[in-house]
Amino acid sequence: MTLSSALNTAKSSLIATQTQTALVSRNVANVNDPGATRKYANVVTGPDGRVEVRSVAQSQNSVLFRNMLESTSALNTSSAVLNGLDRLNETIGDTAGNGSPAALVNKMTNALKDLAVSPNNVNFASAAVSSAQNLANSLNDLTTTVGVIRRDADDNLVLAAEDMNKILARIEDLNEKVTAGTRGNIDVTDFVDQRDHAVAELSIYVGVSAQIRGDNDLVLHTDSGVTLFDKIARPVEYTATSPLTAGVAGNAMKIDGTVVTGPNAYMPVRDGRIAGLVELRDKTAVDFQSQLDKTAEGLIGAFEEKLVVTPPGGDTPKTGLFTAPNGVNGLVDKSPGLAGRLSVSAAAVKNPFLLRDGGINDDDAIATNVNGYKSNTTGAAGFTGRINDLIGKLETKSTQTTDSLTSTGTLADFASNSMSWLQSQRSAKSSETTYKQTLVDKTKETLSNETGINLETELTMLLDLQRSFQASSKLISTVDQMMAALLQSV
């Protein structure tokens, strides 16, 4: 090797060392950034012994990154549903406590039994009506909570669509910088980190599949195959549901013009907050509402009043203690949301002995007629026939069925089983969410260990670069001395 080539080799080594030192400094500066990957230089040696930094690369693990995206989406599916179930549970409180619908049905039954013992006791009659009011109020409150949870889920879908559009716009901007820089052989690793971080944010809302093409070009699809990003961001569209009717599914979300939620979705998203919010709004909350409505329907049926003497053409029952606004043909409107419309007859509140006598929602003319709805036609103070009949209906076992629950037993049993169903759903989602949170944490930790920045590693690298710098400097100094000696000898 000539002195000239030795000098060139040493100088190229110094330049390469300088570039690598700058990369180490960048790594150290980003050591606390969980989204930053380790950057390193691809150093090559030429045939003449010179070294140069050919490119800057970063630590990557596509398998772990994909696993992180999938686990993040799955976590946000279950956590969205769990949040709604937790709110319902907070409203109910202890399902075995005194405030649950099942407990209130039993309280009302016991109040009726007290009244049956002393049918002329106004305090017992008032207590029975009051217990009915508490039960109706409880079902009203739960229905209100279900409606609020559904509305909040719908509002969050609006916010999710807005946020997804912002994230996709950011990805589009970063992707342009990455592809342009890659074609120009410019260091784009920081832009890639930012783009990956944006993709991870997107995976909170929907399951995301990411592919990299030539020039580091990114393509994104949902877990159902709908394009999210390909050269340009695809629009995410959602309009708030108004009104959000009880028991009716809300509006559908579209991505790139394709419906991805709801019963008419051709390519429905499976994971992510979007899927969880739709499940909560259109499935879980609707199922629980139908159970509340079934309880309300059972109460109306148990207390309904029939004509004492059935006239020709049949009997048309009237609501008794429990009532609700009428629908078609004067019958109680039993459409979804009945539990929210349930109330106690104002006549019974004014005169609690109507609970004993019957004719609660009868008009005065019929109530005094032998063919009316009043059971206690003689006005006897000790009349218990109507009260015992009500107790018998409440304690009669039957099979009650909704889309989500089938229960055989009394009305109180059905209400209790409904609360058990809610707790079972909540427990399952809680366990699922805990497991998925652990999976996300472990995946992120493993990914960080594989691609993240380790301070000790960077400091060790810095020491190696320092030695390389010293060796190159020593070589330059030696060559300088040798050339000086050579010139002196000429």
Buried (B, 14 or more C-beta within 10 A) or exposed (E): EEEEEBBBBBBBBBBBBEBBBBBBEBBBEBEEEEBBBBBBBEBEEEEEBBBBBEBBBBBBBEEBBBBBBBBBBBBBBBBBBBBBBEBBBEBBEEBEEEBBBBBBBBBBBBBBBBBBEEBEBEEBBBBBBBBBBBBBBBBBBBBEBBBBBBBBBBBBBBEBBEBBBBBBBBBBBBBBBBBBBBEEEEBBBBBBBBBBBBBBBBBBBBBBBBEEEEEBBBBBBBBBEBBBBBEEBBEBBBBEBEEBBBBBBBBBBBBBEBBBBBEEBEBBBBBBBBBBBBBBBBBBBBBBBBBBBBBBBBBBBBBBBBBBEEEEEEEEBBBBBBBBEEEEEEEBEBEBBBBBBBBBBEBBBEBBBBBBBBBBBBEEEBBEBEEBBBBBBEEEEEBBBBBEBBBEBBBEEEEBEBEBBEBEBBBBBBBBBBBBBBBEBBEBBBEBBEEBBEBBEEBBEBBBEBBBBBEEEBEEBBEEBEEBBEBBBEBBEBBEEEEEEEEEEE
